[in-house]
Amino acid sequence: MRFGDTSSFKSNFMGVDLETASGVLVPREETAILGEAAIAILRSRSANAKIIDMCCGSGNLACAIALAQPHATIWASDLTEECVSLSWRNVQRLNLVSRVHVRQGDLFTGLKGDSLESKIDLVVCNPPYISTSRLAGVKSYLLASEPKEAFDGGPYGLSMHQRVIRDALPYLTSDGRIALEFGQGQERQVQSLIARMQQYGNVDLVTDASGVPRVAVAQKIF
């Protein structure tokens, strides 16, 4: 795997200084809600928890969680070489190489060689969640400096959520959890996608400071 150089600048996410770069989503403040939810979940798990950060982008969630949970091991995966390269650089800069493993692939396909089935305590994911039509219209300004892959969630904005909810199941322990970020007003659809699988329990919603749901958490039960 090649980790090339790209033009970059700095960003702060959950108190962690990160390198960011063109071609990769800049970490948003709302994603800290997902990060804090993940850390809260892990406090009740074993000290040696295993986590997957799917659609890892710059590696912001993986690095922030690893620093908050010093005994956890994390696999961070994304589709594009730009994201994987940047994640790797951030992992190196923060001296997390022994605990954060960066992979490249279409969702969980990048993890095929890691033998993680039934071993993961938590899957966190900040997938793209803007519909294709909105991205071509009122949200088109987002594409001026960041990649379409980071935003385009398909016809209804939830295509990636549906895949992650389904494909995470073989990797989770018997009581493992998923934690997913979503856009404003999408909570009912995400709850429905999770319930439809019939292999998760009740969905807990985590809200932002204004009381708007932004993260869904569900525990595997089958």
Secondary structure, 3 states (H helix, E strand, C coil): CCCCCCCEEEEEECCEEEEEECCCCCCCCCHHHHHHHHHHHHHCCCCCCEEEEECCCCCHHHHHHHHHCCCCEEEEEECCHHHHHHHHHHHHHCCCCCCEEEEECCHHHHHHHHCCCCCEEEEEECCCCECHHHHHCCCHHHHHCCCHHHCECCCCCCHHHHHHHHHCHHHEEEEEEEEEECCCCCHHHHHHHHHHHCCEEEEEEEECCCCCEEEEEEEECC
